[in-house]
Amino acid sequence: MAYEKTIWEDRVVETPNTYRSVENPDGTITLYPVTGQIIQKGTPVSASNLNKIEDGIVELGEQLEHIENKIVELKADKTGQTDISEILKTCIEKANTEHKNVFIPKGDYKIDKIVELLDINNVSIECEIGTKFIVNLTDIDNYNVIKFNNSNNINFSGGKCVNINDDLRSRSLYNGAFLTFNNCSFVEVHNCISENMNYLVQLNQRCHDALIYNNEFYNSSIKEQSSMSAILCYSSYNVDIYNNFIQGQTYDGTISVFGSGSNNVNVYNNRMFNYFDLNTVNYLSQGITIDQGCKFVNVYNNEIRGYWYGVDVKSNVEFIDVYDNTVKGCKIAITNRDGEATEGTSTNEVYIRNNKITFNELYHKNLDNFQLDGFQQIGISAINRYGCKITNNEILVDYTMTTPCCGIYVKPNTTVSKDYLEETIINNNKISLLYAFSTFYYANDGSCALFINSGKNIKIKGNYLRFYSSRSCNTILFKGENTNLFIEENTIKNQNPSMRLIKLFDDSSTLKNSIIQNNRLEDTTILICDDVIIETKNNYFKDNFGFRKIIDGGYTSKLVLGNNTADTLYRITTQYTPTMLFNIKVNVYNTGQCISGLLSVKITNGTASLTNSQVQGNENIRFEIQNNGTCDFNIRINNQTGESIRLYSILELLSVDQITNII
């Protein structure tokens, strides 16, 4: 029973130390206090109150004696000169047998071999502040320090493990850990520190209900690629990893959630800083990795800096939510990719949302061969995946870049044979390749806000894309064959007037069967434009605000127009000789009215002529299209010289009552 505290109060009266004397018959005098008004009654110094204190002291002594009887204290060499691995093993096993806990007093304890424990249950191991375990891990002798097997209700706190060998070149997978748990349940590891270890904590298969929190991991020993993580959750479930601080070089997921059965895992409020060298690249280092068979994993409120991949979501995972993280100076801040598994393996229900990503100096100097279409830094990438939801992220430039960067890079899985692929969503993201507040930073030429490589069934909606007008950056760039895209309600700010909302990567890139509507371009008037032979077939352009130029190039192309303001329809370089039949097909759907328009076809930068009953030279043609109607213009290009020419087909759509005025 808890001791109930007594509140002692002084006695306060109006006239203290005042008495009235009365003579007794036997000649004695009795003094009677004259208190006047009693202001505070006070607490009586009585036997009951004093005995209560005595009883409390006795009870406390019994509790202390009971606690002492429940503890097994490690008694071993504290100077770090003698191996104590067997003594530590015996100490923990004794506590387990006697149903007690372990207390390890401060000191330096040398451990030369694994302390492997089996069937330890309901044991708490508390290390006093100043407790240090000293190991000498090498590439050959790379053992786990303390390992629990088939154990339950283990609480380990306060220890520090230091590897004195700080020049390792390689590590063996699943070795070199401070604490390892195999097939264990209800595990807590907190307030522990590791230095130059392969792992701080391993949950190595079939663990569940574990809490890993308030730990610190430091590593400067890795000089080359190696398989290592600060914290590993391997095929374990119901795990929370939070409030840990990690600094140092890593490779295979600094915090790694890996393997089938790693379900219901939360990784949050961790701070992770990778060592970096501006002259080299820590190749493929990963901050937080979610890989191969994981389900229902939440990664949120983490701060991640200086890795190749900040958050790396890889093969065969489902229901992954990456949100509210801050990622800075990573090669690729957040990625959803194949990983080491077979290309094309599925990743379903991956959400990347509300993250803040910053490009800065950490990797901008590292020119290397591992690039995605020339980009040295990428904010978010989804590679060989479909169905990824990328929403409400903020991607910013925080340094004047010297190499191209890309806000969001998407390359869906093209090997899937399904008729329907789950829709990939890129919605409501803010990508600013310009920072102009207290300082002025901007992305380099060739940078891009959105890059879609062979996209299919992708929705790009409500994104805000901001640029520096003196740099030639692309807004939405398409490579390969792209089809069934919805590009809607996007806003582009401060774009270079010569750039476009939509650009095709090269002359083999296409955009087909897509809808581009209700977009707003604030500082230039080009929707799609290019100077190569391109193909953009069967697209529907409708109600885009401020756009003046639309291109739909290619031989016998088809453009579906609805309520656009457009003056440049085609801009094509051709080398056909001697003649080329060029077809312009203008369709108007669902306008509810008859549409009139003007068409003129011009040739510049070359010598050729045009012949057609409708078009003669550079004259303008007025035409009229009924609602849901089509108007065809077949134009023959006579290019007798065989030189390259540039053809402009200029279209302006007018309402029937509008005044015609073509300059």
Secondary structure, 3 states (H helix, E strand, C coil): CCCCCCCCCCCEECCCCCEEEEECCCCCEEEEECCCCEEECCCCCCHHHHHHHHHHHHHHHHHHHHHHHCEEECCCCCEEEEECHHHHHHHHHHHHHCCCEEEECCEEEECCCCEEEECCEEEEEEECCCEEEEECCCCCCCCCCEEEECCEEEEEECCEEEECCCCCCCCCCCCCEEEEEECCEEEEEECCEEECCCEEEEEECCCEEEEEECCEEEECCCCCCCCCCCEEEECCEEEEEECCEEEECCCCCCEEEECCCCEEEEEECCEEECCCCCCCCCCCCEEEEEECCCEEEEEECCEEECCCEEEEECCCCEEEEEECCEEECCCEEEEECCCCCCCCCCCEEEEEECCEEEECHHHHCCCCCCCECCECEEEEEEEEECCCEEECCEEEECCCCCCCEEEEEEEECCCCCCCCCCCEEEECCEEECEEECCCEEECCCCCEEEEEECCEEEEEECCEEECCCCCCCEEEEEECEEEEEEEECCEEECCCCCCCCEEECCCCCEEECCEEECCEECCCCECECCCCCCECCCEEEECCECCCECCCCCCCCCEEEECCCCCEEEEEEECCCCEEEEEEEEEECCCCCCEEEEEEEEEECCCCEEECCCCECCCEEEEEECCCEEEEEEEEEECCCCCCEEEEEEEEEECCCCCCCCC
